[in-house]
Every structure is written in structure tokens, then in C-alpha cells.
Amino acid sequence: MEEKELAELLHLVSRRLRHGYVRRLVPLGLSPSQARALRVLADAEPERPLRMVRLAEELRIVPRSLTPVVDALEEAGLVSRQVDPGNRRSTLVVITPEGRAAAGLARDARRQAGEELFAVLSEEQREQLSELLTVVDDQFR
């Protein structure tokens, strides 16, 4: 069997993780981008809703790409748009109680996808992999 390079292996494993995650999101009626937006909103300070522009920055996407995501979340009753009282030209995205619940379910879906994918590893191997990936990720902070 031909050995795969590290970058290719990481890409393949990431893709498998994403597929497992998406499979668990479908019954929730969420796309990965909607789940990410809910996660960011749920993690924000409750008394300080995010402006659309700030949410786009947090998601590392352009604001116009965020509009359909927020539209779908609003239609599902998971978020609402409000005029920013501090700047009436800005729009705040406020997560609803249903949105918080959906964010929790999406978080569980991601965790379950990871648990399933890495079940072939021992606890010690999972900890070691986590430590190694953290070292790699920390170089960008």
C-alpha cells in the first residue's frame, strides 16, 4: 500500500469528519454554515448581540455571503434581526431560545461525529493527537 503524505491524510480525515457531521445536521434542518453561525452567536455575550458585519468577521466570510445564512436561520425562528440602537444603520443578529437549543444540538452532532471517527484510537492516542494538532494550530495565534 502506498503511503499518503501527512497533508493528504489530514485532508481525508477532515473530509470524513465533515461528512459525519453533515449527516447528523440534516435531521436538525441545519447546514454546516448555519450551525457555525449559531455556534458563534451562542458563544457571544448574551447582552451584546453581534452586528452582521462582526458575525461575518467571526465566520471569516464576506457579509453578503452571510445574508442567506441569516435569512434561513431567521425563517426557522432561530435568530432575529434587530436595528442596532447604537447605530441605526447596523443590524444586530440575536439568537432566540430555539436557536440556542439548536446550537447545542449542532455542537452535540459535531462531538458525536468526532467520537465515531476517532473510536478506532485508544484514549491515549486521542489525547496525543489532540495535543499534536493543538501545537500545529497554536502557531497561528
N, CA, C and O atoms as CSV, one atom per row, in Angstrom:
chain,resi,resn,atom,element,x,y,z
A,1,MET,N,N,0.840,-1.184,0.000
A,1,MET,CA,C,0.000,0.000,0.000
A,1,MET,C,C,0.883,1.244,0.000
A,1,MET,O,O,1.855,1.335,0.750
A,2,GLU,N,N,0.531,2.182,-0.841
A,2,GLU,CA,C,1.283,3.423,-0.959
A,2,GLU,C,C,1.006,4.316,0.252
A,2,GLU,O,O,-0.137,4.468,0.681
A,3,GLU,N,N,2.074,4.899,0.789
A,3,GLU,CA,C,1.908,5.809,1.918
A,3,GLU,C,C,1.415,7.151,1.432
A,3,GLU,O,O,1.885,7.672,0.420
A,4,LYS,N,N,0.470,7.702,2.155
A,4,LYS,CA,C,-0.043,9.024,1.823
A,4,LYS,C,C,0.745,10.061,2.611
A,4,LYS,O,O,1.179,9.801,3.733
A,5,GLU,N,N,0.926,11.230,2.021
A,5,GLU,CA,C,1.611,12.288,2.753
A,5,GLU,C,C,0.693,12.821,3.843
A,5,GLU,O,O,-0.527,12.679,3.765
A,6,LEU,N,N,1.281,13.428,4.847
A,6,LEU,CA,C,0.553,13.900,6.016
A,6,LEU,C,C,-0.586,14.846,5.641
A,6,LEU,O,O,-1.692,14.705,6.163
A,7,ALA,N,N,-0.344,15.798,4.756
A,7,ALA,CA,C,-1.385,16.760,4.370
A,7,ALA,C,C,-2.575,16.053,3.725
A,7,ALA,O,O,-3.726,16.410,3.976
A,8,GLU,N,N,-2.292,15.050,2.893
A,8,GLU,CA,C,-3.373,14.312,2.240
A,8,GLU,C,C,-4.187,13.524,3.267
A,8,GLU,O,O,-5.416,13.500,3.202
A,9,LEU,N,N,-3.507,12.886,4.207
A,9,LEU,CA,C,-4.211,12.136,5.254
A,9,LEU,C,C,-5.093,13.054,6.096
A,9,LEU,O,O,-6.240,12.726,6.400
A,10,LEU,N,N,-4.546,14.194,6.460
A,10,LEU,CA,C,-5.319,15.133,7.264
A,10,LEU,C,C,-6.551,15.608,6.490
A,10,LEU,O,O,-7.636,15.734,7.057
A,11,HIS,N,N,-6.376,15.866,5.214
A,11,HIS,CA,C,-7.499,16.284,4.371
A,11,HIS,C,C,-8.574,15.184,4.310
A,11,HIS,O,O,-9.763,15.470,4.451
A,12,LEU,N,N,-8.157,13.945,4.103
A,12,LEU,CA,C,-9.110,12.832,4.021
A,12,LEU,C,C,-9.873,12.638,5.330
A,12,LEU,O,O,-11.086,12.433,5.321
A,13,VAL,N,N,-9.163,12.703,6.444
A,13,VAL,CA,C,-9.807,12.530,7.752
A,13,VAL,C,C,-10.755,13.700,8.019
A,13,VAL,O,O,-11.853,13.502,8.539
A,14,SER,N,N,-10.337,14.909,7.668
A,14,SER,CA,C,-11.200,16.080,7.857
A,14,SER,C,C,-12.474,15.949,7.033
A,14,SER,O,O,-13.561,16.297,7.494
A,15,ARG,N,N,-12.334,15.448,5.820
A,15,ARG,CA,C,-13.490,15.268,4.956
A,15,ARG,C,C,-14.451,14.229,5.547
A,15,ARG,O,O,-15.667,14.414,5.517
A,16,ARG,N,N,-13.899,13.142,6.082
A,16,ARG,CA,C,-14.744,12.124,6.709
A,16,ARG,C,C,-15.468,12.701,7.939
A,16,ARG,O,O,-16.639,12.402,8.173
A,17,LEU,N,N,-14.771,13.513,8.701
A,17,LEU,CA,C,-15.383,14.154,9.865
A,17,LEU,C,C,-16.520,15.074,9.421
A,17,LEU,O,O,-17.599,15.070,10.013
A,18,ARG,N,N,-16.273,15.852,8.387
A,18,ARG,CA,C,-17.301,16.774,7.880
A,18,ARG,C,C,-18.535,16.000,7.391
A,18,ARG,O,O,-19.668,16.399,7.660
A,19,HIS,N,N,-18.311,14.906,6.679
A,19,HIS,CA,C,-19.440,14.110,6.186
A,19,HIS,C,C,-20.263,13.537,7.344
A,19,HIS,O,O,-21.493,13.531,7.288
A,20,GLY,N,N,-19.593,13.059,8.381
A,20,GLY,CA,C,-20.304,12.552,9.557
A,20,GLY,C,C,-21.084,13.653,10.258
A,20,GLY,O,O,-22.184,13.422,10.759
A,21,TYR,N,N,-20.515,14.838,10.289
A,21,TYR,CA,C,-21.166,15.997,10.904
A,21,TYR,C,C,-22.396,16.406,10.097
A,21,TYR,O,O,-23.472,16.618,10.656
A,22,VAL,N,N,-22.230,16.514,8.788
A,22,VAL,CA,C,-23.346,16.906,7.919
A,22,VAL,C,C,-24.488,15.897,8.037
A,22,VAL,O,O,-25.658,16.273,8.094
A,23,ARG,N,N,-24.137,14.624,8.073
A,23,ARG,CA,C,-25.164,13.570,8.197
A,23,ARG,C,C,-25.994,13.765,9.473
A,23,ARG,O,O,-27.187,13.459,9.492
A,24,ARG,N,N,-25.370,14.265,10.518
A,24,ARG,CA,C,-26.081,14.487,11.782
A,24,ARG,C,C,-26.821,15.831,11.796
A,24,ARG,O,O,-27.777,16.002,12.553
A,25,LEU,N,N,-26.389,16.775,10.972
A,25,LEU,CA,C,-27.058,18.080,10.908
A,25,LEU,C,C,-28.349,18.025,10.096
A,25,LEU,O,O,-29.298,18.753,10.386
A,26,VAL,N,N,-28.386,17.167,9.085
A,26,VAL,CA,C,-29.547,17.113,8.186
A,26,VAL,C,C,-30.865,16.945,8.958
A,26,VAL,O,O,-31.812,17.683,8.687
A,27,PRO,N,N,-30.961,16.010,9.903
A,27,PRO,CA,C,-32.226,15.880,10.640
A,27,PRO,C,C,-32.574,17.123,11.472
A,27,PRO,O,O,-33.732,17.332,11.832
A,28,LEU,N,N,-31.563,17.937,11.770
A,28,LEU,CA,C,-31.800,19.163,12.540
A,28,LEU,C,C,-32.241,20.309,11.633
A,28,LEU,O,O,-32.633,21.373,12.112
A,29,GLY,N,N,-32.174,20.086,10.327
A,29,GLY,CA,C,-32.543,21.130,9.378
A,29,GLY,C,C,-31.500,22.215,9.255
A,29,GLY,O,O,-31.820,23.346,8.891
A,30,LEU,N,N,-30.242,21.881,9.556
A,30,LEU,CA,C,-29.166,22.873,9.524
A,30,LEU,C,C,-28.090,22.485,8.526
A,30,LEU,O,O,-27.818,21.305,8.305
A,31,SER,N,N,-27.487,23.500,7.930
A,31,SER,CA,C,-26.296,23.308,7.109
A,31,SER,C,C,-25.088,23.582,8.009
A,31,SER,O,O,-25.242,24.170,9.080
A,32,PRO,N,N,-23.899,23.167,7.592
A,32,PRO,CA,C,-22.711,23.479,8.393
A,32,PRO,C,C,-22.520,24.985,8.606
A,32,PRO,O,O,-22.125,25.405,9.694
A,33,SER,N,N,-22.793,25.797,7.589
A,33,SER,CA,C,-22.613,27.241,7.751
A,33,SER,C,C,-23.633,27.815,8.735
A,33,SER,O,O,-23.311,28.728,9.494
A,34,GLN,N,N,-24.844,27.296,8.728
A,34,GLN,CA,C,-25.844,27.743,9.699
A,34,GLN,C,C,-25.449,27.319,11.107
A,34,GLN,O,O,-25.603,28.092,12.053
A,35,ALA,N,N,-24.942,26.099,11.252
A,35,ALA,CA,C,-24.508,25.604,12.561
A,35,ALA,C,C,-23.348,26.440,13.086
A,35,ALA,O,O,-23.301,26.757,14.274
A,36,ARG,N,N,-22.404,26.802,12.203
A,36,ARG,CA,C,-21.277,27.648,12.621
A,36,ARG,C,C,-21.768,29.009,13.095
A,36,ARG,O,O,-21.314,29.516,14.121
A,37,ALA,N,N,-22.693,29.598,12.349
A,37,ALA,CA,C,-23.223,30.911,12.730
A,37,ALA,C,C,-23.924,30.825,14.087
A,37,ALA,O,O,-23.743,31.700,14.934
A,38,LEU,N,N,-24.715,29.787,14.295
A,38,LEU,CA,C,-25.381,29.615,15.588
A,38,LEU,C,C,-24.371,29.446,16.715
A,38,LEU,O,O,-24.560,29.976,17.810
A,39,ARG,N,N,-23.291,28.704,16.444
A,39,ARG,CA,C,-22.261,28.495,17.476
A,39,ARG,C,C,-21.637,29.823,17.879
A,39,ARG,O,O,-21.466,30.096,19.067
A,40,VAL,N,N,-21.297,30.649,16.894
A,40,VAL,CA,C,-20.696,31.952,17.192
A,40,VAL,C,C,-21.678,32.825,17.971
A,40,VAL,O,O,-21.297,33.473,18.945
A,41,LEU,N,N,-22.933,32.843,17.545
A,41,LEU,CA,C,-23.941,33.644,18.245
A,41,LEU,C,C,-24.183,33.131,19.663
A,41,LEU,O,O,-24.334,33.925,20.591
A,42,ALA,N,N,-24.221,31.828,19.831
A,42,ALA,CA,C,-24.446,31.242,21.161
A,42,ALA,C,C,-23.275,31.529,22.095
A,42,ALA,O,O,-23.462,31.674,23.303
A,43,ASP,N,N,-22.063,31.610,21.536
A,43,ASP,CA,C,-20.878,31.861,22.354
A,43,ASP,C,C,-20.667,33.340,22.664
A,43,ASP,O,O,-19.866,33.681,23.535
A,44,ALA,N,N,-21.381,34.226,21.956
A,44,ALA,CA,C,-21.259,35.666,22.209
A,44,ALA,C,C,-21.926,36.006,23.538
A,44,ALA,O,O,-22.761,35.253,24.041
A,45,GLU,N,N,-21.549,37.135,24.089
A,45,GLU,CA,C,-22.163,37.580,25.338
A,45,GLU,C,C,-23.651,37.835,25.104
A,45,GLU,O,O,-24.009,38.544,24.164
A,46,PRO,N,N,-24.526,37.270,25.942
A,46,PRO,CA,C,-25.972,37.393,25.719
A,46,PRO,C,C,-26.462,38.842,25.660
A,46,PRO,O,O,-27.377,39.166,24.903
A,47,GLU,N,N,-25.850,39.702,26.461
A,47,GLU,CA,C,-26.311,41.089,26.488
A,47,GLU,C,C,-25.702,41.938,25.372
A,47,GLU,O,O,-26.001,43.126,25.259
A,48,ARG,N,N,-24.839,41.321,24.542
A,48,ARG,CA,C,-24.202,42.056,23.454
A,48,ARG,C,C,-24.332,41.286,22.145
A,48,ARG,O,O,-23.375,40.644,21.710
A,49,PRO,N,N,-25.504,41.341,21.510
A,49,PRO,CA,C,-25.673,40.632,20.233
A,49,PRO,C,C,-24.675,41.160,19.200
A,49,PRO,O,O,-24.214,42.298,19.286
A,50,LEU,N,N,-24.357,40.323,18.239
A,50,LEU,CA,C,-23.372,40.692,17.224
A,50,LEU,C,C,-24.023,41.421,16.054
A,50,LEU,O,O,-25.137,41.103,15.640
A,51,ARG,N,N,-23.300,42.401,15.538
A,51,ARG,CA,C,-23.708,43.034,14.291
A,51,ARG,C,C,-23.440,42.047,13.168
A,51,ARG,O,O,-22.583,41.171,13.283
A,52,MET,N,N,-24.180,42.202,12.088
A,52,MET,CA,C,-23.995,41.330,10.911
A,52,MET,C,C,-22.531,41.355,10.472
A,52,MET,O,O,-21.952,40.307,10.186
A,53,VAL,N,N,-21.939,42.530,10.416
A,53,VAL,CA,C,-20.556,42.663,9.954
A,53,VAL,C,C,-19.610,41.899,10.880
A,53,VAL,O,O,-18.692,41.224,10.414
A,54,ARG,N,N,-19.832,42.003,12.177
A,54,ARG,CA,C,-18.974,41.313,13.149
A,54,ARG,C,C,-19.149,39.795,13.040
A,54,ARG,O,O,-18.174,39.050,13.138
A,55,LEU,N,N,-20.382,39.340,12.840
A,55,LEU,CA,C,-20.630,37.912,12.678
A,55,LEU,C,C,-19.909,37.391,11.435
A,55,LEU,O,O,-19.312,36.315,11.469
A,56,ALA,N,N,-19.962,38.138,10.355
A,56,ALA,CA,C,-19.247,37.755,9.135
A,56,ALA,C,C,-17.745,37.659,9.405
A,56,ALA,O,O,-17.086,36.729,8.939
A,57,GLU,N,N,-17.209,38.614,10.154
A,57,GLU,CA,C,-15.774,38.578,10.503
A,57,GLU,C,C,-15.450,37.327,11.312
A,57,GLU,O,O,-14.459,36.648,11.045
A,58,GLU,N,N,-16.283,37.028,12.295
A,58,GLU,CA,C,-16.059,35.844,13.136
A,58,GLU,C,C,-16.081,34.558,12.310
A,58,GLU,O,O,-15.348,33.611,12.594
A,59,LEU,N,N,-16.930,34.544,11.290
A,59,LEU,CA,C,-17.049,33.363,10.427
A,59,LEU,C,C,-16.036,33.375,9.283
A,59,LEU,O,O,-15.923,32.406,8.532
A,60,ARG,N,N,-15.308,34.473,9.163
A,60,ARG,CA,C,-14.307,34.661,8.097
A,60,ARG,C,C,-14.932,34.555,6.710
A,60,ARG,O,O,-14.405,33.890,5.818
A,61,ILE,N,N,-16.070,35.228,6.554
A,61,ILE,CA,C,-16.736,35.288,5.257
A,61,ILE,C,C,-17.110,36.740,4.979
A,61,ILE,O,O,-17.129,37.565,5.892
A,62,VAL,N,N,-17.404,37.049,3.729
A,62,VAL,CA,C,-17.833,38.401,3.394
A,62,VAL,C,C,-19.289,38.566,3.823
A,62,VAL,O,O,-20.063,37.610,3.779
A,63,PRO,N,N,-19.661,39.778,4.237
A,63,PRO,CA,C,-21.023,39.991,4.737
A,63,PRO,C,C,-22.126,39.537,3.775
A,63,PRO,O,O,-23.143,39.008,4.223
A,64,ARG,N,N,-21.950,39.731,2.478
A,64,ARG,CA,C,-23.025,39.327,1.555
A,64,ARG,C,C,-23.216,37.811,1.540
A,64,ARG,O,O,-24.303,37.335,1.212
A,65,SER,N,N,-22.178,37.042,1.890
A,65,SER,CA,C,-22.323,35.584,1.984
A,65,SER,C,C,-23.087,35.177,3.237
A,65,SER,O,O,-23.634,34.077,3.311
A,66,LEU,N,N,-23.120,36.068,4.217
A,66,LEU,CA,C,-23.807,35.781,5.470
A,66,LEU,C,C,-25.318,35.961,5.340
A,66,LEU,O,O,-26.087,35.298,6.036
A,67,THR,N,N,-25.737,36.850,4.461
A,67,THR,CA,C,-27.166,37.174,4.346
A,67,THR,C,C,-28.050,35.949,4.149
A,67,THR,O,O,-29.034,35.812,4.875
A,68,PRO,N,N,-27.755,35.037,3.197
A,68,PRO,CA,C,-28.638,33.871,3.055
A,68,PRO,C,C,-28.620,32.946,4.281
A,68,PRO,O,O,-29.618,32.295,4.586
A,69,VAL,N,N,-27.497,32.896,4.967
A,69,VAL,CA,C,-27.402,32.072,6.181
A,69,VAL,C,C,-28.340,32.635,7.247
A,69,VAL,O,O,-29.121,31.900,7.852
A,70,VAL,N,N,-28.252,33.951,7.470
A,70,VAL,CA,C,-29.105,34.587,8.481
A,70,VAL,C,C,-30.565,34.542,8.046
A,70,VAL,O,O,-31.452,34.353,8.878
A,71,ASP,N,N,-30.826,34.715,6.745
A,71,ASP,CA,C,-32.202,34.617,6.246
A,71,ASP,C,C,-32.812,33.257,6.621
A,71,ASP,O,O,-33.933,33.193,7.127
A,72,ALA,N,N,-32.074,32.185,6.373
A,72,ALA,CA,C,-32.576,30.830,6.657
A,72,ALA,C,C,-32.768,30.617,8.161
A,72,ALA,O,O,-33.758,30.025,8.590
A,73,LEU,N,N,-31.813,31.105,8.953
A,73,LEU,CA,C,-31.929,30.968,10.406
A,73,LEU,C,C,-33.110,31.774,10.940
A,73,LEU,O,O,-33.811,31.336,11.853
A,74,GLU,N,N,-33.323,32.954,10.364
A,74,GLU,CA,C,-34.451,33.783,10.798
A,74,GLU,C,C,-35.775,33.134,10.404
A,74,GLU,O,O,-36.724,33.126,11.188
A,75,GLU,N,N,-35.834,32.600,9.208
A,75,GLU,CA,C,-37.053,31.927,8.741
A,75,GLU,C,C,-37.392,30.731,9.633
A,75,GLU,O,O,-38.564,30.421,9.849
A,76,ALA,N,N,-36.360,30.066,10.147
A,76,ALA,CA,C,-36.566,28.910,11.028
A,76,ALA,C,C,-36.849,29.324,12.473
A,76,ALA,O,O,-37.105,28.469,13.322
A,77,GLY,N,N,-36.805,30.629,12.759
A,77,GLY,CA,C,-37.064,31.114,14.109
A,77,GLY,C,C,-35.893,30.955,15.056
A,77,GLY,O,O,-36.070,31.002,16.273
A,78,LEU,N,N,-34.692,30.765,14.513
A,78,LEU,CA,C,-33.511,30.533,15.347
A,78,LEU,C,C,-32.758,31.819,15.677
A,78,LEU,O,O,-32.005,31.871,16.650
A,79,VAL,N,N,-32.961,32.849,14.871
A,79,VAL,CA,C,-32.376,34.170,15.128
A,79,VAL,C,C,-33.396,35.226,14.726
A,79,VAL,O,O,-34.362,34.945,14.016
A,80,SER,N,N,-33.160,36.439,15.193
A,80,SER,CA,C,-33.951,37.578,14.721
A,80,SER,C,C,-32.982,38.714,14.415
A,80,SER,O,O,-31.893,38.805,14.983
A,81,ARG,N,N,-33.409,39.560,13.514
A,81,ARG,CA,C,-32.629,40.764,13.199
A,81,ARG,C,C,-33.253,41.928,13.951
A,81,ARG,O,O,-34.474,42.053,14.042
A,82,GLN,N,N,-32.377,42.781,14.490
A,82,GLN,CA,C,-32.841,43.976,15.178
A,82,GLN,C,C,-31.966,45.144,14.758
A,82,GLN,O,O,-30.782,44.979,14.462
A,83,VAL,N,N,-32.562,46.321,14.738
A,83,VAL,CA,C,-31.787,47.530,14.448
A,83,VAL,C,C,-30.887,47.791,15.648
A,83,VAL,O,O,-31.339,47.730,16.792
A,84,ASP,N,N,-29.629,48.079,15.394
A,84,ASP,CA,C,-28.674,48.393,16.456
A,84,ASP,C,C,-29.017,49.768,17.025
A,84,ASP,O,O,-28.938,50.764,16.306
A,85,PRO,N,N,-29.398,49.840,18.302
A,85,PRO,CA,C,-29.755,51.146,18.872
A,85,PRO,C,C,-28.569,52.126,18.899
A,85,PRO,O,O,-28.762,53.341,18.920
A,86,GLY,N,N,-27.365,51.592,18.899
A,86,GLY,CA,C,-26.175,52.442,18.906
A,86,GLY,C,C,-25.793,52.967,17.535
A,86,GLY,O,O,-25.048,53.941,17.426
A,87,ASN,N,N,-26.300,52.329,16.487
A,87,ASN,CA,C,-26.015,52.741,15.114
A,87,ASN,C,C,-27.159,52.217,14.260
A,87,ASN,O,O,-27.147,51.061,13.837
A,88,ARG,N,N,-28.125,53.050,14.013
A,88,ARG,CA,C,-29.352,52.613,13.351
A,88,ARG,C,C,-29.124,52.084,11.938
A,88,ARG,O,O,-30.033,51.496,11.352
A,89,ARG,N,N,-27.931,52.279,11.378
A,89,ARG,CA,C,-27.640,51.729,10.048
A,89,ARG,C,C,-27.157,50.292,10.135
A,89,ARG,O,O,-27.050,49.610,9.116
A,90,SER,N,N,-26.864,49.829,11.337
A,90,SER,CA,C,-26.359,48.469,11.529
A,90,SER,C,C,-27.465,47.540,12.009
A,90,SER,O,O,-28.417,47.961,12.666
A,91,THR,N,N,-27.315,46.277,11.666
A,91,THR,CA,C,-28.276,45.254,12.056
A,91,THR,C,C,-27.620,44.289,13.029
A,91,THR,O,O,-26.508,43.812,12.799
A,92,LEU,N,N,-28.318,44.010,14.114
A,92,LEU,CA,C,-27.867,43.015,15.087
A,92,LEU,C,C,-28.526,41.682,14.773
A,92,LEU,O,O,-29.672,41.634,14.326
A,93,VAL,N,N,-27.797,40.609,15.009
A,93,VAL,CA,C,-28.359,39.265,14.869
A,93,VAL,C,C,-28.474,38.707,16.284
A,93,VAL,O,O,-27.475,38.535,16.983
A,94,VAL,N,N,-29.699,38.430,16.688
A,94,VAL,CA,C,-29.980,37.978,18.057
A,94,VAL,C,C,-30.438,36.525,18.004
A,94,VAL,O,O,-31.392,36.189,17.303
A,95,ILE,N,N,-29.754,35.676,18.746
A,95,ILE,CA,C,-30.130,34.265,18.795
A,95,ILE,C,C,-31.354,34.112,19.699
A,95,ILE,O,O,-31.425,34.718,20.768
A,96,THR,N,N,-32.310,33.301,19.262
A,96,THR,CA,C,-33.526,33.045,20.037
A,96,THR,C,C,-33.288,31.848,20.960
A,96,THR,O,O,-32.294,31.140,20.806
A,97,PRO,N,N,-34.182,31.618,21.909
A,97,PRO,CA,C,-34.052,30.409,22.739
A,97,PRO,C,C,-34.020,29.133,21.883
A,97,PRO,O,O,-33.275,28.201,22.185
A,98,GLU,N,N,-34.826,29.095,20.821
A,98,GLU,CA,C,-34.813,27.941,19.915
A,98,GLU,C,C,-33.460,27.828,19.211
A,98,GLU,O,O,-32.968,26.728,18.961
A,99,GLY,N,N,-32.873,28.973,18.899
A,99,GLY,CA,C,-31.552,28.988,18.272
A,99,GLY,C,C,-30.476,28.456,19.207
A,99,GLY,O,O,-29.576,27.731,18.785
A,100,ARG,N,N,-30.576,28.824,20.487
A,100,ARG,CA,C,-29.613,28.300,21.482
A,100,ARG,C,C,-29.731,26.780,21.593
A,100,ARG,O,O,-28.729,26.069,21.674
A,101,ALA,N,N,-30.964,26.301,21.596
A,101,ALA,CA,C,-31.183,24.848,21.668
A,101,ALA,C,C,-30.609,24.170,20.429
A,101,ALA,O,O,-29.959,23.131,20.536
A,102,ALA,N,N,-30.846,24.755,19.250
A,102,ALA,CA,C,-30.312,24.192,18.005
A,102,ALA,C,C,-28.787,24.226,17.998
A,102,ALA,O,O,-28.145,23.295,17.511
A,103,ALA,N,N,-28.208,25.293,18.537
A,103,ALA,CA,C,-26.742,25.384,18.620
A,103,ALA,C,C,-26.188,24.258,19.489
A,103,ALA,O,O,-25.150,23.676,19.174
A,104,GLY,N,N,-26.880,23.957,20.575
A,104,GLY,CA,C,-26.462,22.847,21.441
A,104,GLY,C,C,-26.555,21.505,20.737
A,104,GLY,O,O,-25.669,20.662,20.874
A,105,LEU,N,N,-27.626,21.310,19.984
A,105,LEU,CA,C,-27.779,20.058,19.226
A,105,LEU,C,C,-26.708,19.937,18.144
A,105,LEU,O,O,-26.185,18.849,17.904
A,106,ALA,N,N,-26.387,21.042,17.499
A,106,ALA,CA,C,-25.342,21.031,16.466
A,106,ALA,C,C,-23.980,20.739,17.085
A,106,ALA,O,O,-23.164,20.024,16.503
A,107,ARG,N,N,-23.744,21.295,18.262
A,107,ARG,CA,C,-22.479,21.023,18.982
A,107,ARG,C,C,-22.388,19.535,19.326
A,107,ARG,O,O,-21.331,18.919,19.187
A,108,ASP,N,N,-23.504,18.969,19.774
A,108,ASP,CA,C,-23.548,17.533,20.072
A,108,ASP,C,C,-23.291,16.708,18.808
A,108,ASP,O,O,-22.594,15.695,18.849
A,109,ALA,N,N,-23.862,17.154,17.687
A,109,ALA,CA,C,-23.674,16.440,16.419
A,109,ALA,C,C,-22.204,16.421,16.019
A,109,ALA,O,O,-21.694,15.399,15.561
A,110,ARG,N,N,-21.525,17.554,16.195
A,110,ARG,CA,C,-20.100,17.619,15.858
A,110,ARG,C,C,-19.278,16.699,16.771
A,110,ARG,O,O,-18.384,15.987,16.316
A,111,ARG,N,N,-19.602,16.733,18.060
A,111,ARG,CA,C,-18.891,15.882,19.020
A,111,ARG,C,C,-19.104,14.406,18.696
A,111,ARG,O,O,-18.157,13.620,18.724
A,112,GLN,N,N,-20.351,14.027,18.387
A,112,GLN,CA,C,-20.658,12.633,18.056
A,112,GLN,C,C,-19.937,12.189,16.781
A,112,GLN,O,O,-19.461,11.057,16.696
A,113,ALA,N,N,-19.859,13.077,15.799
A,113,ALA,CA,C,-19.145,12.740,14.560
A,113,ALA,C,C,-17.674,12.483,14.863
A,113,ALA,O,O,-17.079,11.551,14.322
A,114,GLY,N,N,-17.094,13.299,15.718
A,114,GLY,CA,C,-15.698,13.105,16.103
A,114,GLY,C,C,-15.482,11.832,16.892
A,114,GLY,O,O,-14.511,11.109,16.672
A,115,GLU,N,N,-16.396,11.562,17.817
A,115,GLU,CA,C,-16.279,10.341,18.619
A,115,GLU,C,C,-16.345,9.105,17.729
A,115,GLU,O,O,-15.581,8.157,17.911
A,116,GLU,N,N,-17.258,9.124,16.771
A,116,GLU,CA,C,-17.390,7.983,15.861
A,116,GLU,C,C,-16.130,7.807,15.016
A,116,GLU,O,O,-15.630,6.693,14.855
A,117,LEU,N,N,-15.628,8.907,14.483
A,117,LEU,CA,C,-14.459,8.850,13.608
A,117,LEU,C,C,-13.212,8.351,14.351
A,117,LEU,O,O,-12.449,7.538,13.829
A,118,PHE,N,N,-13.026,8.844,15.555
A,118,PHE,CA,C,-11.805,8.514,16.300
A,118,PHE,C,C,-11.972,7.334,17.250
A,118,PHE,O,O,-11.096,7.082,18.078
A,119,ALA,N,N,-13.066,6.617,17.144
A,119,ALA,CA,C,-13.310,5.468,18.025
A,119,ALA,C,C,-12.254,4.376,17.867
A,119,ALA,O,O,-12.049,3.581,18.784
A,120,VAL,N,N,-11.582,4.326,16.719
A,120,VAL,CA,C,-10.558,3.304,16.492
A,120,VAL,C,C,-9.282,3.587,17.294
A,120,VAL,O,O,-8.415,2.720,17.410
A,121,LEU,N,N,-9.170,4.787,17.838
A,121,LEU,CA,C,-7.983,5.155,18.622
A,121,LEU,C,C,-8.239,4.917,20.107
A,121,LEU,O,O,-9.366,5.036,20.588
A,122,SER,N,N,-7.183,4.585,20.807
A,122,SER,CA,C,-7.301,4.468,22.260
A,122,SER,C,C,-7.423,5.876,22.840
A,122,SER,O,O,-7.158,6.863,22.154
A,123,GLU,N,N,-7.824,5.957,24.099
A,123,GLU,CA,C,-7.926,7.257,24.778
A,123,GLU,C,C,-6.575,7.971,24.737
A,123,GLU,O,O,-6.512,9.175,24.490
A,124,GLU,N,N,-5.516,7.238,24.975
A,124,GLU,CA,C,-4.166,7.823,24.959
A,124,GLU,C,C,-3.815,8.352,23.563
A,124,GLU,O,O,-3.225,9.427,23.444
A,125,GLN,N,N,-4.163,7.626,22.528
A,125,GLN,CA,C,-3.886,8.078,21.159
A,125,GLN,C,C,-4.699,9.328,20.817
A,125,GLN,O,O,-4.199,10.236,20.154
A,126,ARG,N,N,-5.956,9.368,21.274
A,126,ARG,CA,C,-6.790,10.560,21.019
A,126,ARG,C,C,-6.203,11.776,21.718
A,126,ARG,O,O,-6.164,12.864,21.145
A,127,GLU,N,N,-5.750,11.599,22.944
A,127,GLU,CA,C,-5.126,12.708,23.684
A,127,GLU,C,C,-3.858,13.178,22.984
A,127,GLU,O,O,-3.618,14.380,22.868
A,128,GLN,N,N,-3.054,12.243,22.521
A,128,GLN,CA,C,-1.819,12.593,21.827
A,128,GLN,C,C,-2.121,13.333,20.522
A,128,GLN,O,O,-1.473,14.332,20.210
A,129,LEU,N,N,-3.091,12.850,19.768
A,129,LEU,CA,C,-3.481,13.514,18.520
A,129,LEU,C,C,-3.976,14.927,18.806
A,129,LEU,O,O,-3.628,15.865,18.090
A,130,SER,N,N,-4.778,15.077,19.838
A,130,SER,CA,C,-5.287,16.388,20.223
A,130,SER,C,C,-4.143,17.337,20.574
A,130,SER,O,O,-4.142,18.497,20.161
A,131,GLU,N,N,-3.181,16.844,21.331
A,131,GLU,CA,C,-2.024,17.674,21.705
A,131,GLU,C,C,-1.226,18.092,20.477
A,131,GLU,O,O,-0.822,19.250,20.366
A,132,LEU,N,N,-0.996,17.166,19.559
A,132,LEU,CA,C,-0.224,17.477,18.357
A,132,LEU,C,C,-0.947,18.497,17.470
A,132,LEU,O,O,-0.334,19.437,16.965
A,133,LEU,N,N,-2.241,18.302,17.290
A,133,LEU,CA,C,-3.000,19.242,16.467
A,133,LEU,C,C,-3.073,20.617,17.122
A,133,LEU,O,O,-3.100,21.633,16.428
A,134,THR,N,N,-3.105,20.657,18.449
A,134,THR,CA,C,-3.097,21.933,19.169
A,134,THR,C,C,-1.782,22.668,18.936
A,134,THR,O,O,-1.783,23.883,18.737
A,135,VAL,N,N,-0.671,21.955,18.957
A,135,VAL,CA,C,0.640,22.573,18.692
A,135,VAL,C,C,0.651,23.197,17.298
A,135,VAL,O,O,1.109,24.325,17.117
A,136,VAL,N,N,0.146,22.459,16.325
A,136,VAL,CA,C,0.110,22.964,14.950
A,136,VAL,C,C,-0.789,24.201,14.866
A,136,VAL,O,O,-0.422,25.200,14.248
A,137,ASP,N,N,-1.959,24.127,15.488
A,137,ASP,CA,C,-2.907,25.250,15.429
A,137,ASP,C,C,-2.392,26.481,16.167
A,137,ASP,O,O,-2.605,27.607,15.718
A,138,ASP,N,N,-1.717,26.275,17.296
A,138,ASP,CA,C,-1.238,27.392,18.103
A,138,ASP,C,C,-0.239,28.296,17.391
A,138,ASP,O,O,-0.071,29.456,17.767
A,139,GLN,N,N,0.419,27.774,16.373
A,139,GLN,CA,C,1.392,28.613,15.663
A,139,GLN,C,C,0.731,29.783,14.935
A,139,GLN,O,O,1.405,30.738,14.550
A,140,PHE,N,N,-0.572,29.709,14.749
A,140,PHE,CA,C,-1.298,30.752,14.011
A,140,PHE,C,C,-2.013,31.734,14.934
A,140,PHE,O,O,-2.749,32.602,14.464
A,141,ARG,N,N,-1.810,31.609,16.205
A,141,ARG,CA,C,-2.479,32.527,17.158
A,141,ARG,C,C,-1.579,33.671,17.507
A,141,ARG,O,O,-1.961,34.542,18.289
